[in-house]
Amino acid sequence: MIFSIKQSGVAPVVSDVIRQKLPSPKPRLPLLPSLSAMKSPKFSLSVQKPLYLSSFEGFGSSAEGPRSRKLKFECSAYEADHSEEVPNQQVRSAAAQKLKIGIYFATWWALNVVFNIYNKKVLNVFPYPWLTSTLSLAAGSLIMLISWAIRIAEPPKTDLGFWKALAPVAVAHTIGHVAATVSMSRVAVSFTHIIKSGEPAFSVLVSRFLLGESFPVPVYLSLLPIIGGCALAAVTELNFDMIGFMGAMISNVAFVFRNIFSKKGMKGTSVSGMNYYACLSMLSLVILTPFALQVEGPQLWAAGWEKALSQIGPQFIWWVAAQSVFYHLYNQVSYMSLDEISPLTFSIGNTMKRISVIVSSIIIFRTPVQPVNALGAAIAILGTFLYSQAKQ
């Protein structure tokens, strides 16, 4: 911005005789108008940003004649340049956001690995997946109720319409959670997660044939390595079990429908992230409890509990508590991260999570893996990654 002020006036005229006798006056700096002069309609000054003087012109004597000489004053100004500050602020903000997402991902993966380890330890000595699944949901519900009561987290504002929309999501979530737990009670953790890496294939198939959605050709091509890799891993699995395999497959289908119902039913709601998953856990707990009582029942639980305590000791109680708490925590962090990132980034993060779970479970439980089995798992995971890129 260039801002200029100009003022002119006729210099006083004197005779040549007096001019010769009097000494030449030294050039003086003309005075700026007083504040009262600024109020004149002929003179106005308006400054909203810091001004910096760049040049002065017209001081001293003029080259014009004495009768026509005019005194000129010109002031140029420009506003401070803050353009360099904006990119720096944007860079710092982007770096802080990336760091935040990185912390979310690292926490999400670590909590998920811990949950799967303790969950498998519990199921090895206490093979009652319906009760184990119920305890996981109960622990999460209790944690959130306490958090709301002591105001660690702000309670969500819900109404009857919210719970009606959440009901089909909770049903699908309950089925998927129990089916995955049943699978892990019968087969290795790594095998369950290899099969569950095929979830994108079920998502495309369900969306295409039931919802009528169409996808680009690269999306369909990415399904080939997913399906082929899962099939190769299943055929070469040393401890293959049909119930464990079907549990993982049912979990895939259930979680696909959970995502579909969630997109349709939760549009416009103000409940999201941590509170959304808390409400989902509570409603799933209400749905699951009567079925767990019917399928397994207190008598089997009591007998299995005594047997596990006799084999493991009091440490078994810690295993149960850990798997219940860490289940809620890793899901809570995943929903919180979903608020900060795009679904594509979340899908990639979910793929990397499965890799960390598969590798850590093989190391900790010393699961025997054949080279062909490992190749199938790698192909399936690669297909999942290609799927996430093709969906972009």
C-alpha positions in Angstrom: 0.0 0.0 0.0 1.4 3.4 -1.0 0.0 6.3 1.0 1.1 9.9 0.2 0.5 13.3 1.7 1.2 16.5 -0.4 1.1 20.1 0.9 1.9 23.2 -1.1 2.1 26.9 -0.4 3.5 30.1 -2.0 6.7 31.3 -0.4 6.8 35.0 0.7 8.3 37.5 -1.8 11.1 39.9 -0.7 13.0 42.6 -2.6 16.3 41.9 -4.1 18.0 44.6 -2.0 16.9 43.1 1.3 17.7 39.6 -0.1 21.3 40.7 -0.8 21.8 42.2 2.7 20.3 39.5 4.7 22.2 36.2 5.1 20.7 33.3 3.3 18.5 31.4 5.7 19.4 27.8 6.4 16.9 25.3 4.9 14.4 24.4 7.5 12.2 21.4 7.8 8.6 22.4 7.1 6.2 21.6 9.9 3.5 19.1 9.5 0.0 20.4 9.9 -1.3 20.6 13.4 -4.1 18.3 14.7 -6.6 21.1 14.2 -5.5 21.4 10.6 -6.1 17.7 10.1 -9.8 18.2 10.9 -10.1 20.5 7.9 -12.1 18.9 5.1 -9.2 19.7 2.7 -6.8 17.5 4.8 -7.5 13.9 6.0 -5.3 11.2 7.3 -6.4 7.6 7.9 -4.1 4.9 9.1 -5.2 1.4 10.1 -1.9 -0.5 9.9 1.7 0.4 10.9 3.3 2.9 8.5 7.0 3.2 7.6 8.4 6.3 6.0 10.2 5.5 2.7 11.1 8.9 1.2 11.0 12.7 1.6 11.1 15.0 -1.3 11.1 18.8 -1.7 13.0 20.0 1.3 15.3 23.1 0.9 15.3 25.6 -1.9 13.5 25.1 -5.2 15.0 25.4 -8.6 12.1 27.6 -9.6 12.2 31.4 -9.5 11.6 33.3 -6.3 8.1 34.5 -7.3 6.9 31.1 -8.4 8.8 28.9 -6.0 6.6 26.5 -4.1 7.3 24.5 -1.1 6.5 20.8 -1.7 6.4 18.0 0.8 5.7 14.4 -0.1 5.6 11.4 2.3 5.3 7.8 1.0 4.3 5.0 3.3 3.9 1.2 3.1 2.3 -1.3 5.4 4.4 -3.9 7.2 4.8 -7.1 5.3 3.6 -10.1 7.3 3.4 -12.5 4.4 6.3 -14.6 5.7 4.6 -15.2 9.0 1.5 -16.9 7.4 3.4 -19.8 5.7 5.4 -20.4 8.9 2.2 -20.7 11.0 0.7 -23.1 8.4 3.8 -25.2 8.5 3.8 -25.4 12.3 0.1 -26.2 12.3 0.5 -29.0 9.8 3.5 -30.4 11.7 1.5 -30.4 14.9 -1.5 -32.2 13.2 0.8 -34.9 11.8 2.4 -35.4 15.2 -1.1 -35.7 16.8 -2.2 -38.3 14.2 1.0 -40.2 14.6 0.5 -40.4 18.4 -3.1 -41.6 17.8 -1.9 -44.3 15.4 0.9 -45.5 17.7 -1.4 -45.7 20.7 -4.1 -47.4 18.7 -1.7 -50.1 17.4 -0.1 -50.7 20.8 -3.4 -51.0 22.6 -4.7 -53.4 20.0 -1.6 -55.6 20.2 -1.9 -55.7 24.0 -5.6 -56.6 23.8 -5.1 -59.4 21.4 -2.3 -60.9 23.5 -4.3 -60.9 26.7 -7.5 -61.9 25.0 -5.8 -65.0 23.6 -4.3 -65.8 26.9 -7.7 -65.8 28.5 -9.3 -67.8 25.8 -6.6 -70.5 26.0 -7.5 -71.3 29.6 -11.1 -70.0 29.7 -12.8 -70.9 26.3 -16.0 -69.0 26.8 -16.0 -66.2 24.1 -19.5 -65.1 24.8 -18.7 -64.1 28.4 -15.3 -62.7 27.4 -17.0 -60.5 24.8 -19.6 -59.4 27.4 -17.0 -58.4 29.9 -15.1 -56.3 27.3 -18.3 -54.3 26.6 -19.1 -54.1 30.3 -15.7 -52.7 31.2 -15.9 -50.0 28.5 -19.4 -49.0 29.6 -18.3 -48.7 33.2 -15.2 -46.7 32.3 -17.3 -44.1 30.4 -20.1 -43.9 33.0 -17.4 -43.0 35.6 -15.8 -40.5 33.2 -19.2 -38.8 32.7 -20.0 -38.8 36.4 -16.8 -37.1 37.5 -16.7 -34.9 34.4 -13.5 -36.2 32.9 -15.5 -36.4 29.7 -18.6 -34.3 28.8 -21.7 -36.5 28.7 -23.4 -36.6 25.2 -26.7 -35.0 24.5 -28.9 -37.8 23.1 -32.5 -38.4 22.4 -34.8 -41.3 21.4 -34.0 -40.7 17.7 -30.3 -41.1 18.3 -30.7 -44.5 20.0 -33.1 -45.7 17.3 -30.5 -44.8 14.7 -27.7 -46.5 16.8 -29.7 -49.8 17.3 -28.8 -51.4 13.9 -25.2 -50.3 14.3 -25.0 -51.9 17.8 -26.5 -55.1 16.5 -23.9 -55.4 13.8 -21.1 -54.4 16.2 -22.2 -57.1 18.7 -22.3 -59.8 16.1 -18.9 -58.8 14.7 -17.3 -58.6 18.2 -18.6 -62.0 19.3 -17.7 -63.7 16.0 -14.1 -62.4 16.1 -13.8 -63.6 19.7 -15.2 -67.0 18.8 -12.6 -67.2 16.0 -9.7 -66.4 18.3 -10.9 -69.0 20.8 -10.5 -71.7 18.1 -7.5 -70.6 16.0 -4.3 -68.5 16.2 -4.6 -64.8 16.5 -2.5 -64.4 13.4 -4.9 -66.6 11.3 -8.0 -64.6 12.5 -6.5 -61.3 11.5 -5.3 -62.7 8.1 -8.9 -63.6 7.4 -10.2 -60.3 8.7 -7.8 -58.4 6.4 -10.3 -59.5 3.7 -12.9 -57.1 5.1 -12.5 -54.6 2.1 -13.6 -57.4 -0.3 -16.8 -57.9 1.6 -17.4 -54.2 1.7 -17.2 -53.9 -2.0 -19.4 -56.9 -2.7 -22.1 -55.9 -0.2 -22.1 -52.3 -1.5 -22.2 -53.4 -5.1 -24.9 -56.1 -4.9 -27.1 -54.9 -2.1 -26.7 -51.1 -2.3 -26.1 -50.8 -6.1 -22.9 -48.8 -5.7 -20.3 -48.9 -8.5 -16.5 -48.7 -8.1 -13.6 -48.0 -10.5 -11.9 -50.9 -12.1 -8.7 -50.6 -9.9 -10.9 -51.2 -6.8 -12.2 -54.5 -8.2 -8.7 -55.5 -9.3 -7.4 -54.9 -5.8 -9.8 -57.6 -4.5 -8.0 -60.3 -6.4 -4.9 -60.4 -4.2 -7.0 -59.9 -1.0 -9.2 -63.0 -1.8 -6.3 -65.0 -3.2 -4.0 -64.2 -0.3 -6.7 -65.1 2.3 -7.5 -68.3 0.5 -3.8 -69.3 0.3 -3.3 -68.5 4.0 -6.3 -70.5 5.0 -5.4 -73.6 2.9 -1.9 -73.7 4.3 -2.9 -73.0 8.0 -1.5 -75.8 10.2 -4.2 -75.4 12.8 -7.1 -74.8 10.6 -10.5 -74.9 12.3 -13.8 -74.4 10.4 -15.5 -72.6 13.4 -12.6 -70.3 13.7 -12.6 -69.6 10.0 -16.3 -69.0 9.8 -16.1 -66.7 12.9 -13.6 -64.4 11.2 -15.7 -64.4 8.0 -18.9 -63.5 9.9 -17.1 -60.8 11.7 -16.0 -59.3 8.4 -19.6 -59.2 7.1 -21.0 -57.8 10.4 -18.5 -55.0 10.5 -19.2 -54.1 6.9 -22.9 -53.7 7.8 -22.0 -51.8 10.9 -20.1 -49.2 8.8 -23.0 -49.0 6.3 -25.6 -48.5 9.1 -23.4 -46.0 10.8 -23.0 -43.8 7.7 -26.8 -43.9 7.0 -28.1 -43.5 10.6 -25.6 -41.1 12.2 -25.7 -38.2 9.7 -26.2 -34.9 11.4 -25.7 -36.1 14.9 -23.4 -34.2 17.2 -22.2 -37.3 19.1 -18.9 -38.5 17.7 -15.6 -40.0 18.7 -15.2 -41.2 22.2 -18.8 -40.6 23.3 -20.2 -42.3 20.1 -18.3 -45.5 20.8 -19.3 -45.3 24.5 -23.0 -45.3 23.6 -22.3 -48.0 21.0 -20.7 -50.2 23.7 -23.6 -49.7 26.2 -26.3 -50.6 23.7 -24.2 -53.6 22.5 -23.9 -54.8 26.1 -27.7 -54.7 26.5 -28.1 -56.7 23.3 -25.4 -59.3 24.1 -26.0 -60.1 27.8 -29.2 -62.2 27.4 -27.6 -64.2 24.5 -24.5 -64.9 26.5 -26.6 -66.2 29.4 -28.5 -68.4 27.0 -25.5 -69.8 25.0 -23.1 -70.5 27.8 -24.7 -69.7 31.2 -23.5 -69.2 34.8 -22.8 -72.9 35.5 -20.3 -73.2 32.7 -18.7 -69.9 33.6 -18.3 -70.9 37.3 -16.7 -74.3 36.4 -14.4 -72.7 33.8 -13.4 -69.9 36.2 -12.4 -72.3 39.0 -10.4 -74.4 36.5 -8.6 -71.4 35.1 -7.7 -70.1 38.6 -6.3 -73.5 39.5 -4.1 -73.6 36.4 -2.9 -70.0 36.3 -3.6 -68.6 39.8 -4.7 -65.1 40.7 -2.8 -63.8 37.7 -5.8 -65.0 35.6 -8.0 -62.3 37.1 -5.5 -59.7 35.8 -5.6 -61.2 32.3 -9.4 -60.9 32.2 -9.3 -57.3 33.5 -6.6 -56.4 31.0 -8.3 -57.8 28.0 -11.5 -56.1 28.9 -10.0 -52.6 29.6 -7.6 -52.7 26.6 -10.5 -53.7 24.2 -12.3 -50.5 25.1 -9.3 -48.3 25.0 -8.1 -49.4 21.6 -11.5 -48.9 20.1 -12.0 -45.6 21.8 -8.7 -44.3 20.4 -9.6 -45.6 16.9 -12.8 -43.7 17.0 -11.0 -40.5 18.3 -8.5 -40.8 15.4 -11.3 -41.2 12.9 -12.5 -37.7 13.9 -9.1 -36.3 12.9 -8.3 -38.1 9.7 -10.0 -39.2 6.4 -11.6 -42.6 6.0 -8.8 -43.5 3.5 -6.1 -42.7 6.1 -8.0 -44.7 8.7 -8.2 -47.7 6.3 -4.5 -47.6 5.7 -3.9 -47.3 9.5 -6.2 -50.3 10.0 -4.1 -52.3 7.6 -0.9 -51.5 9.3 -2.5 -52.4 12.6 -3.2 -55.9 11.4 0.4 -56.3 10.4 1.6 -55.4 13.9 -0.9 -57.7 15.5 0.0 -60.7 13.2 3.7 -60.2 13.6 3.6 -59.7 17.4 1.2 -62.7 18.0 3.5 -65.0 16.0 6.5 -63.9 18.0 4.8 -64.1 21.5 2.8 -67.3 21.0 5.5 -68.9 18.8 2.9 -69.8 16.2 4.3 -72.1 13.6 4.1 -70.5 10.1 4.9 -72.1 6.8 6.5 -70.0 4.1 3.5 -70.5 1.8 1.2 -69.4 4.7 3.3 -66.3 5.3 3.2 -65.5 1.5 -0.6 -65.7 1.5 -0.8 -63.3 4.5 1.6 -60.9 2.7 -0.4 -61.0 -0.5 -3.7 -60.4 1.3 -2.3 -57.4 3.2 -0.8 -56.0 0.1 -4.2 -56.3 -1.6 -5.8 -54.4 1.3 -3.2 -51.6 0.9 -3.9 -51.4 -2.9 -7.6 -51.3 -2.2 -7.2 -48.3 0.1 -5.1 -46.5 -2.6 -7.6 -47.4 -5.4 -10.5 -45.9 -3.3 -8.7 -42.6 -3.1 
